[in-house]
Amino acid sequence: MRRRFIVCYDISDPKRLRKMFRKMRGFGDPLQKSVFTCDLSIRERAHMMKAIARIIDPSDDSVLIIDTGALDAKRESLEYMGKDIMPDEGRAAVIV
């Protein structure tokens, strides 16, 4: 079963920041510059976690991963204002 995750990060080094952005594009869609939505299986999530761990410096960088539930779940806990930022539901994540 696939679940939707919101991944937010604060990377202090510009080189690591670019690397993180490129890597995250392989797991999901950017909502903002350092915020992604990722529809992942358990295995894909584990792969993403390993990839993130190889990029970040835990003493300087931070990553927040929010599990918003199954893809077919109603998302009453998320609220949006302004331009729609969620990707099309028909799109699939590509793992790099």
Contacts in CASP RR format, 6 or more apart in sequence:
PFRMAT RR
TARGET T0000
AUTHOR 0000-0000-0000
METHOD contacts of the structure
MODEL  1
MRRRFIVCYDISDPKRLRKMFRKMRGFGDPLQKSVFTCDLSIRERAHMMK
AIARIIDPSDDSVLIIDTGALDAKRESLEYMGKDIMPDEGRAAVIV
1 41 0 8 1.000
1 70 0 8 1.000
1 71 0 8 1.000
2 39 0 8 1.000
2 40 0 8 1.000
2 41 0 8 1.000
2 70 0 8 1.000
2 71 0 8 1.000
3 39 0 8 1.000
3 40 0 8 1.000
3 41 0 8 1.000
3 45 0 8 1.000
3 67 0 8 1.000
3 68 0 8 1.000
3 69 0 8 1.000
3 70 0 8 1.000
3 71 0 8 1.000
4 37 0 8 1.000
4 38 0 8 1.000
4 39 0 8 1.000
4 67 0 8 1.000
4 68 0 8 1.000
4 69 0 8 1.000
4 70 0 8 1.000
4 71 0 8 1.000
4 75 0 8 1.000
5 37 0 8 1.000
5 38 0 8 1.000
5 39 0 8 1.000
5 40 0 8 1.000
5 45 0 8 1.000
5 65 0 8 1.000
5 66 0 8 1.000
5 67 0 8 1.000
5 68 0 8 1.000
6 31 0 8 1.000
6 35 0 8 1.000
6 36 0 8 1.000
6 37 0 8 1.000
6 38 0 8 1.000
6 64 0 8 1.000
6 65 0 8 1.000
6 66 0 8 1.000
6 68 0 8 1.000
7 24 0 8 1.000
7 27 0 8 1.000
7 35 0 8 1.000
7 36 0 8 1.000
7 37 0 8 1.000
7 38 0 8 1.000
7 48 0 8 1.000
7 63 0 8 1.000
7 64 0 8 1.000
7 65 0 8 1.000
7 66 0 8 1.000
8 34 0 8 1.000
8 35 0 8 1.000
8 36 0 8 1.000
8 63 0 8 1.000
8 64 0 8 1.000
8 66 0 8 1.000
9 20 0 8 1.000
9 24 0 8 1.000
9 34 0 8 1.000
9 52 0 8 1.000
9 56 0 8 1.000
9 61 0 8 1.000
9 62 0 8 1.000
9 63 0 8 1.000
9 64 0 8 1.000
10 34 0 8 1.000
10 61 0 8 1.000
10 62 0 8 1.000
10 63 0 8 1.000
11 17 0 8 1.000
11 20 0 8 1.000
11 34 0 8 1.000
11 55 0 8 1.000
11 56 0 8 1.000
11 60 0 8 1.000
11 61 0 8 1.000
12 57 0 8 1.000
12 60 0 8 1.000
12 61 0 8 1.000
13 57 0 8 1.000
13 60 0 8 1.000
13 61 0 8 1.000
16 55 0 8 1.000
16 56 0 8 1.000
16 57 0 8 1.000
16 61 0 8 1.000
17 34 0 8 1.000
19 55 0 8 1.000
20 52 0 8 1.000
20 55 0 8 1.000
20 56 0 8 1.000
21 30 0 8 1.000
21 33 0 8 1.000
21 34 0 8 1.000
23 51 0 8 1.000
23 52 0 8 1.000
23 55 0 8 1.000
23 96 0 8 1.000
24 30 0 8 1.000
24 36 0 8 1.000
24 38 0 8 1.000
25 96 0 8 1.000
26 93 0 8 1.000
26 94 0 8 1.000
26 95 0 8 1.000
26 96 0 8 1.000
27 36 0 8 1.000
27 38 0 8 1.000
27 40 0 8 1.000
27 44 0 8 1.000
27 48 0 8 1.000
27 51 0 8 1.000
27 93 0 8 1.000
27 95 0 8 1.000
27 96 0 8 1.000
28 36 0 8 1.000
28 37 0 8 1.000
28 38 0 8 1.000
28 39 0 8 1.000
28 87 0 8 1.000
28 93 0 8 1.000
28 94 0 8 1.000
29 36 0 8 1.000
29 37 0 8 1.000
29 38 0 8 1.000
29 87 0 8 1.000
29 91 0 8 1.000
29 93 0 8 1.000
30 36 0 8 1.000
31 37 0 8 1.000
31 85 0 8 1.000
31 86 0 8 1.000
32 85 0 8 1.000
37 86 0 8 1.000
37 87 0 8 1.000
38 44 0 8 1.000
38 45 0 8 1.000
38 48 0 8 1.000
38 93 0 8 1.000
39 71 0 8 1.000
39 92 0 8 1.000
39 93 0 8 1.000
40 48 0 8 1.000
40 93 0 8 1.000
44 93 0 8 1.000
44 95 0 8 1.000
47 95 0 8 1.000
49 65 0 8 1.000
52 63 0 8 1.000
56 63 0 8 1.000
68 75 0 8 1.000
68 77 0 8 1.000
68 78 0 8 1.000
69 75 0 8 1.000
71 89 0 8 1.000
80 86 0 8 1.000
END
